[in-house]
Amino acid sequence: MPESHCPDVQLRLEAILAYIQRLRANLYPADWTADPLYRIEQELASLLDDMRRG
């Protein structure tokens, strides 16, 4: 992927992560990890961490 597209991709992933977090907060208790969205949230957070580290 061209370097110039990375900030746009990162912003989009951050927006998706925020949406998933809001959705989970409305559907499940705060400490709940047995829902199908939890794994998606964790994978997105991991991808973003990898992007930030380079």
N, C-alpha and C positions, 0 to 999 in steps of 0.2 A: 504494500500500500504506500502511495507517495506520502512523504513526510508532511506535506501541507494539509492532508486530510485528517491527520491524527487528532488535532484539537477538536474538530467537528465530531469525530467519532467518540472521543472521550466525553464531550458534552452530551451527546445523545445517550451514551451508556449511563451517565450520571442521572439524566432525566428518567430513564427507564428504571434505574435502581430506586430513585425517590418515589416513583409511582408504585412499584412493588412494595416498598416499605409502608407507604400510606395505605395501600390495599390490605396488607397483612394486619396493620394496626386496627383497621376497621372490622376485620373478620375474626381475628384470633386474639387470645390473651397475650400480653407482652412477652412472657417467657415460653410461649408455645413454639416448638420446633418440629412438630409432626405433620405440618401442613405441606402440600406440594410446592408452595411458593417459597418456602424457606431455602430449599436447595438452589433455586433460581437466584434468590437474593445473595446467597453466599458466593455463587459462581460469578455474578456480576461484580460484587465487591472485590473478589480475587482478580478478575480481569483488570479492573480499574487500578488496583494496587500495582499490578505488573506494568501497566502503562505508565504510571507515575514514576516508577523506579527506572524506567528506560527500557 
